[in-house]
Amino acid sequence: MNKKLITGIISLAMCLNIGVVTMVFAEETATTSNITAISTEATKISIDNKGNKVLLNEKLKEAKEVKENVKEKLIEKVEKVKELKEKIEIRKENYKKLHSLLEKKIKLINARLELLASDTSVDAIAKVEALKAQLAKTELQITRLDKSIVTEKNLLKEKVKEEYTTEELAKIQEVAQILKEHKDLKLLPVQNVFAKGKNLKFDLPPVIKEGRTLIPIRALSEAYGFDVKWDAETKKITITKGDKVIELFVDSKEAFVNGEKVELDVPAKLYKVNKEGSRTVVPLRFIIEQMGLNVKWDQETETIDIDDEKEVEVKDEDIIEQDATKLDEELNKIENEVDGTIATDETTTNVLEGEITEEAATTEETTTTEAATTTEETSADKDVIVE
């Protein structure tokens, strides 16, 4: 009995142990299976991630290539704009020289007419009639030339504007909106200021206050190599170029040139341009003329020309008979230069049509990516300061 009981207990115990072992084994097997499944899934995810990574790298490579292509095209566009701008500037300068000589010729003709005024001889009367005809012809030339100069300036404005990126124009427009709050200011488009042979770029628009143009000094300093220092405590701007030192103070009409006091028509101003800070603008004509440069305002086109050639005033007493031959030679030379510019234009004999043809050809070569960029620029440009 006892033996049977003991045997039963042992059998039961063995069964239980086997069950426990079996359960443990089954659980371990399940765990192992799970680990295997997880490992398999991990491997799958790893492979997927690797695949995605390869795909991402391919996309990044493609994007980089597109970006480089756009960059190259943009550089080409900038160079093209620069080249066209130089051509326009050359023509504009030739027209200006011709205009100046034509004005001298008119003075010379009038001087000749005065000399003949008291002469009633037949020969003198014939000369007077010939001079009057020449005078009328010269005045007509000037009228036509004035129109050509206006056309060239409008073309030049377009090219100057194209030197700005969409982002730069957008920032300038933001500043313009802030400056418009000052009712005593008139804003000029950034493309309305020309600097002969210089890359003059603004980050805020020039303004006209009390009939005087004020521009950010940074633009001038970068274009002409002026050294500029700002004293925030005294609000003093010190501009140095060679042995010339100019000192201006914000809101003060007193300035100093090499230590000598000078009275300004309009003072330098400090305007808030964004939440972070303000910018200083200085009287353009005063700075330009003090630095030995020449500045000219054109009311019709509302443009400003800056160059390093001082205009020589022609006095009536200097216009005498013996100048006629020399003047005519100079006149013919400049006329030939203008004609030469037109004749050497590869696209067409008409300069203006030539520019349009060249630009049309450039447009046809523009890629789809460039076209999208151009569309964005055009959209932004519409909001740029009123022309």
SULURQUI-V844527 format. One record per residue. N is the residue number from 1. RES is the residue in one letter. PHI is phi in radians with two decimals (NA if undefined). OMEGA is omega in whole degrees, 0 to 359 (999 if undefined). Layout:
N&RES&PHI&OMEGA, N&RES&PHI&OMEGA
This chain:
1&M&NA&179, 2&N&-1.15&179, 3&K&-1.13&180, 4&K&-1.11&180, 5&L&-1.14&180, 6&I&-1.10&180, 7&T&-1.08&179, 8&G&-1.11&181, 9&I&-1.10&180, 10&I&-1.08&181, 11&S&-1.10&179, 12&L&-1.10&180, 13&A&-1.09&180, 14&M&-1.09&179, 15&C&-1.09&180, 16&L&-1.09&179, 17&N&-1.07&179, 18&I&-1.08&179, 19&G&-1.10&180, 20&V&-1.10&180, 21&V&-1.06&180, 22&T&-1.09&179, 23&M&-1.10&179, 24&V&-1.08&181, 25&F&-1.09&180, 26&A&-1.11&180, 27&E&-1.16&179, 28&E&-1.10&179, 29&T&-1.09&179, 30&A&-1.10&180, 31&T&-1.08&179, 32&T&-1.06&179, 33&S&-1.10&179, 34&N&-1.09&179, 35&I&-1.05&179, 36&T&-1.06&180, 37&A&-1.10&180, 38&I&-1.13&179, 39&S&-1.08&179, 40&T&-1.09&179, 41&E&-1.12&179, 42&A&-1.08&178, 43&T&-1.09&180, 44&K&-1.10&179, 45&I&-1.09&180, 46&S&-1.06&179, 47&I&-1.12&179, 48&D&-1.06&179, 49&N&-1.06&179, 50&K&-1.10&177, 51&G&-1.07&178, 52&N&-1.08&181, 53&K&-1.11&178, 54&V&-1.08&179, 55&L&-1.09&179, 56&L&-1.09&179, 57&N&-1.06&178, 58&E&-1.11&179, 59&K&-1.12&179, 60&L&-1.10&179, 61&K&-1.10&179, 62&E&-1.09&180, 63&A&-1.09&180, 64&K&-1.13&179, 65&E&-1.11&178, 66&V&-1.09&181, 67&K&-1.08&179, 68&E&-1.11&179, 69&N&-1.10&178, 70&V&-1.10&180, 71&K&-1.08&179, 72&E&-1.08&180, 73&K&-1.11&180, 74&L&-1.14&178, 75&I&-1.08&178, 76&E&-1.05&181, 77&K&-1.12&180, 78&V&-1.07&179, 79&E&-1.11&179, 80&K&-1.12&178, 81&V&-1.07&180, 82&K&-1.08&180, 83&E&-1.11&179, 84&L&-1.14&179, 85&K&-1.08&179, 86&E&-1.10&178, 87&K&-1.07&181, 88&I&-1.12&180, 89&E&-1.10&179, 90&I&-1.10&179, 91&R&-1.10&181, 92&K&-1.07&179, 93&E&-1.14&177, 94&N&-1.09&178, 95&Y&-1.11&180, 96&K&-1.12&179, 97&K&-1.09&179, 98&L&-1.09&179, 99&H&-1.05&180, 100&S&-1.08&180, 101&L&-1.19&177, 102&L&-1.13&177, 103&E&-1.13&177, 104&K&-1.12&180, 105&K&-1.11&178, 106&I&-1.08&178, 107&K&-1.09&180, 108&L&-1.14&179, 109&I&-1.09&179, 110&N&-1.10&178, 111&A&-1.12&178, 112&R&-1.12&179, 113&L&-1.09&178, 114&E&-1.13&180, 115&L&-1.12&183, 116&L&-1.62&186, 117&A&-1.02&183, 118&S&-1.59&181, 119&D&-1.63&183, 120&T&-1.81&180, 121&S&-1.19&180, 122&V&-1.05&181, 123&D&-1.10&180, 124&A&-1.15&180, 125&I&-1.09&178, 126&A&-1.11&178, 127&K&-1.12&180, 128&V&-1.07&180, 129&E&-1.09&179, 130&A&-1.14&180, 131&L&-1.16&179, 132&K&-1.12&178, 133&A&-1.13&179, 134&Q&-1.16&178, 135&L&-1.09&179, 136&A&-1.08&180, 137&K&-1.13&181, 138&T&-1.15&178, 139&E&-1.10&177, 140&L&-1.16&177, 141&Q&-1.05&180, 142&I&-1.12&179, 143&T&-1.03&179, 144&R&-1.14&181, 145&L&-1.15&177, 146&D&-1.01&179, 147&K&-1.14&179, 148&S&-1.13&179, 149&I&-1.12&178, 150&V&-1.06&179, 151&T&-1.06&180, 152&E&-1.12&180, 153&K&-1.16&178, 154&N&-1.14&176, 155&L&-1.13&181, 156&L&-1.13&177, 157&K&-1.03&179, 158&E&-1.08&182, 159&K&-1.22&178, 160&V&-1.09&180, 161&K&-1.11&181, 162&E&-1.20&178, 163&E&-1.36&178, 164&Y&-1.65&176, 165&T&-1.41&178, 166&T&-1.04&181, 167&E&-1.12&180, 168&E&-1.10&179, 169&L&-1.13&180, 170&A&-1.13&179, 171&K&-1.16&178, 172&I&-1.08&179, 173&Q&-1.13&178, 174&E&-1.07&179, 175&V&-1.12&180, 176&A&-1.04&180, 177&Q&-1.09&179, 178&I&-1.23&182, 179&L&-1.16&180, 180&K&-1.14&177, 181&E&-1.19&177, 182&H&-1.49&186, 183&K&-1.19&181, 184&D&-1.56&181, 185&L&-1.92&170, 186&K&-2.01&183, 187&L&-1.66&176, 188&L&-1.84&174, 189&P&-1.08&182, 190&V&-1.06&182, 191&Q&-1.39&182, 192&N&-1.61&178, 193&V&-2.00&181, 194&F&-1.88&175, 195&A&-2.13&185, 196&K&-1.00&177, 197&G&1.25&182, 198&K&-2.18&175, 199&N&-1.73&183, 200&L&-1.69&182, 201&K&-2.14&182, 202&F&-1.89&172, 203&D&-1.93&169, 204&L&-2.62&187, 205&P&-1.23&172, 206&P&-1.10&180, 207&V&-2.24&176, 208&I&-1.96&180, 209&K&-2.25&181, 210&E&0.94&177, 211&G&1.38&181, 212&R&-2.07&181, 213&T&-1.52&176, 214&L&-2.03&179, 215&I&-2.33&178, 216&P&-1.13&184, 217&I&-1.13&181, 218&R&-1.02&181, 219&A&-1.07&179, 220&L&-1.17&183, 221&S&-1.10&180, 222&E&-1.24&182, 223&A&-1.33&187, 224&Y&-1.97&176, 225&G&1.31&175, 226&F&-1.33&172, 227&D&-1.65&184, 228&V&-2.14&176, 229&K&-2.20&182, 230&W&-2.09&176, 231&D&-1.84&184, 232&A&-1.13&183, 233&E&-1.20&182, 234&T&-1.69&183, 235&K&0.97&180, 236&K&-1.85&175, 237&I&-1.91&178, 238&T&-1.95&182, 239&I&-2.01&183, 240&T&-2.18&175, 241&K&-2.55&183, 242&G&1.11&180, 243&D&-1.66&180, 244&K&-1.75&179, 245&V&-2.15&180, 246&I&-1.99&178, 247&E&-2.10&177, 248&L&-2.20&178, 249&F&-2.19&180, 250&V&-1.00&178, 251&D&1.19&178, 252&S&-2.07&178, 253&K&-1.51&176, 254&E&-1.63&176, 255&A&-2.29&180, 256&F&-2.29&177, 257&V&-2.05&186, 258&N&0.90&176, 259&G&1.55&181, 260&E&-1.60&183, 261&K&-1.25&179, 262&V&-2.34&179, 263&E&-1.63&180, 264&L&-1.68&174, 265&D&-1.28&180, 266&V&-2.51&184, 267&P&-1.41&171, 268&A&-1.18&183, 269&K&-2.26&177, 270&L&-2.09&183, 271&Y&-2.07&176, 272&K&-1.28&183, 273&V&-2.02&176, 274&N&-2.84&183, 275&K&-1.16&185, 276&E&-1.44&185, 277&G&-2.95&183, 278&S&-2.17&180, 279&R&-2.31&181, 280&T&-1.72&174, 281&V&-2.11&185, 282&V&-2.19&179, 283&P&-1.13&186, 284&L&-1.05&186, 285&R&-1.03&181, 286&F&-1.05&182, 287&I&-1.12&183, 288&I&-1.04&182, 289&E&-1.22&178, 290&Q&-1.16&179, 291&M&-1.56&175, 292&G&1.37&179, 293&L&-1.83&181, 294&N&-2.03&179, 295&V&-2.30&182, 296&K&-2.40&179, 297&W&-1.78&177, 298&D&-1.90&184, 299&Q&-1.11&184, 300&E&-1.09&182, 301&T&-1.75&183, 302&E&0.92&179, 303&T&-2.06&179, 304&I&-2.12&177, 305&D&-1.86&176, 306&I&-2.09&174, 307&D&-2.62&184, 308&D&-1.75&179, 309&E&-1.82&178, 310&K&-1.31&178, 311&E&-1.34&180, 312&V&-1.65&180, 313&E&-1.27&180, 314&V&-1.65&180, 315&K&-1.63&182, 316&D&-1.00&183, 317&E&-1.22&178, 318&D&-1.44&182, 319&I&-1.58&182, 320&I&-2.12&189, 321&E&-0.96&185, 322&Q&-1.20&178, 323&D&-1.36&188, 324&A&-0.99&183, 325&T&-1.08&180, 326&K&-1.09&180, 327&L&-1.10&179, 328&D&-1.10&178, 329&E&-1.11&179, 330&E&-1.11&180, 331&L&-1.07&179, 332&N&-1.11&180, 333&K&-1.09&180, 334&I&-1.17&178, 335&E&-1.07&178, 336&N&-1.18&177, 337&E&-1.09&179, 338&V&-1.10&178, 339&D&-1.08&180, 340&G&-1.13&178, 341&T&-1.06&180, 342&I&-1.23&185, 343&A&-1.19&183, 344&T&-1.53&177, 345&D&-1.17&187, 346&E&-1.24&186, 347&T&-1.41&181, 348&T&-2.87&179, 349&T&-1.30&177, 350&N&-1.62&185, 351&V&-1.03&184, 352&L&-1.14&177, 353&E&-1.12&179, 354&G&-1.08&179, 355&E&-1.12&180, 356&I&-1.11&180, 357&T&-1.10&180, 358&E&-1.07&181, 359&E&-1.16&178, 360&A&-1.12&179, 361&A&-1.13&178, 362&T&-1.10&181, 363&T&-1.10&181, 364&E&-1.14&181, 365&E&-1.44&184, 366&T&-1.16&180, 367&T&-1.37&180, 368&T&-1.08&179, 369&T&-1.10&179, 370&E&-1.09&181, 371&A&-1.07&179, 372&A&-1.14&178, 373&T&-1.09&180, 374&T&-1.08&179, 375&T&-1.09&179, 376&E&-1.11&181, 377&E&-1.11&181, 378&T&-1.09&180, 379&S&-1.10&180, 380&A&-1.24&183, 381&D&-1.09&181, 382&K&-1.07&183, 383&D&-1.65&182, 384&V&-1.22&185, 385&I&-0.59&184, 386&V&-0.96&180, 387&E&-1.60&999
